[in-house]
C-alpha cells in the first residue's frame, strides 16, 4: 500500500509539474500564477490571434527551447489547426436579432 501511494504521488507530481511547464511554454505572457475560478478575462480578436500564433511558433521550436525530451517525431506530423464557421451572419442591433446562414465552411 505504501509503494502504491508513493507511485501514485509521483504520477500526480509529474502531471502537475508538466502542466506548469506547458503553461510557461505555450501561454503567451504566463506569469506563473493561475487566476481563480471566478475571474474572467476579455481579449480582442488580435489578442486571440497573437496567442494562437505564439502557440504555433513555440510548438515549432519545441525541440530547440525545451530542456526535457519534448518534441515530435516527424517534420510532417504534429500541430494542425482546423477552423469551422458559419458562412454568413448578420446582427440587427436595433432588436438584437441574429440572422445566420447555417451552412458551414472549414
C-alpha positions as CSV (number, residue, x, y, z in Angstrom):
1,X,0.0,0.0,0.0
2,X,2.9,2.4,0.8
3,X,4.5,1.6,-2.6
4,X,1.2,2.2,-4.4
5,X,0.8,5.6,-2.6
6,X,4.3,6.7,-3.4
7,X,4.0,5.6,-7.0
8,X,0.6,7.5,-7.3
9,X,2.2,10.6,-5.8
10,X,5.0,10.5,-8.3
11,X,2.4,10.4,-11.1
12,X,0.5,13.3,-9.7
13,X,3.6,15.4,-9.2
14,X,4.7,14.6,-12.8
15,X,1.4,15.7,-14.2
16,X,1.3,19.0,-12.1
17,X,4.9,19.9,-13.0
18,X,4.4,19.2,-16.7
19,X,1.2,21.3,-16.6
20,X,3.2,24.2,-15.2
21,X,6.0,23.7,-17.8
22,X,3.5,23.6,-20.7
23,X,1.8,26.8,-19.4
24,X,5.2,28.6,-19.4
25,X,6.0,27.2,-22.8
26,X,2.7,27.8,-24.6
27,X,0.7,30.6,-22.9
28,X,1.9,34.0,-24.0
29,X,2.7,36.2,-21.1
30,X,2.1,33.5,-18.5
31,X,3.1,34.9,-15.1
32,X,3.3,31.7,-13.1
33,X,0.2,32.4,-11.1
34,X,-3.2,31.0,-12.1
35,X,-6.3,33.0,-11.7
36,X,-9.2,31.7,-9.5
37,X,-12.3,30.1,-11.0
38,X,-14.3,33.3,-10.6
39,X,-12.1,35.6,-12.6
40,X,-12.5,36.3,-16.3
41,X,-10.5,38.0,-19.0
42,X,-11.6,39.9,-22.0
43,X,-9.4,39.8,-25.1
44,X,-9.5,41.5,-28.5
45,X,-9.6,39.5,-31.7
46,X,-5.9,40.4,-32.3
47,X,-5.0,39.2,-28.8
48,X,-6.6,35.8,-29.6
49,X,-4.7,35.6,-32.9
50,X,-1.4,36.6,-31.2
51,X,-1.9,33.9,-28.6
52,X,-2.6,31.2,-31.3
53,X,0.4,32.2,-33.4
54,X,2.6,32.2,-30.2
55,X,1.5,28.6,-29.5
56,X,2.3,27.6,-33.1
57,X,5.7,29.2,-33.0
58,X,6.5,27.7,-29.6
59,X,5.4,24.3,-30.9
60,X,7.6,24.6,-34.0
61,X,10.6,25.5,-31.9
62,X,9.9,22.9,-29.1
63,X,13.0,20.8,-29.7
64,X,15.2,23.9,-29.5
65,X,13.7,25.6,-26.4
66,X,12.8,22.7,-24.1
67,X,15.2,21.2,-21.7
68,X,13.4,17.9,-21.5
69,X,12.6,15.3,-24.1
70,X,9.7,17.3,-25.6
71,X,9.3,17.2,-29.4
72,X,7.6,15.5,-32.2
73,X,8.6,12.5,-34.3
74,X,8.4,13.7,-37.9
75,X,8.5,17.1,-39.5
76,X,5.1,16.5,-41.2
77,X,3.3,15.4,-38.1
78,X,2.1,17.4,-35.1
79,X,0.0,20.5,-34.8
80,X,-2.9,21.2,-37.1
81,X,-5.4,23.9,-36.7
82,X,-8.9,23.5,-38.1
83,X,-11.4,26.3,-38.1
84,X,-15.1,25.8,-38.8
85,X,-17.5,28.7,-39.0
86,X,-20.9,29.7,-40.4
87,X,-20.6,31.1,-43.9
88,X,-22.5,34.3,-43.2
89,X,-24.3,36.0,-40.4
90,X,-25.7,39.4,-39.6
91,X,-26.9,41.0,-36.4
92,X,-29.5,43.7,-36.2
93,X,-28.5,45.9,-33.3
94,X,-31.9,47.5,-33.1
95,X,-33.6,44.4,-31.7
96,X,-30.6,42.1,-31.1
97,X,-31.6,39.6,-33.8
98,X,-29.2,37.2,-35.3
99,X,-29.6,36.1,-38.9
100,X,-27.3,33.2,-39.6
101,X,-26.8,31.0,-42.7
102,X,-26.5,27.6,-41.1
103,X,-24.2,26.1,-43.7
104,X,-20.6,25.9,-42.6
105,X,-17.2,26.2,-44.1
106,X,-14.0,24.6,-42.9
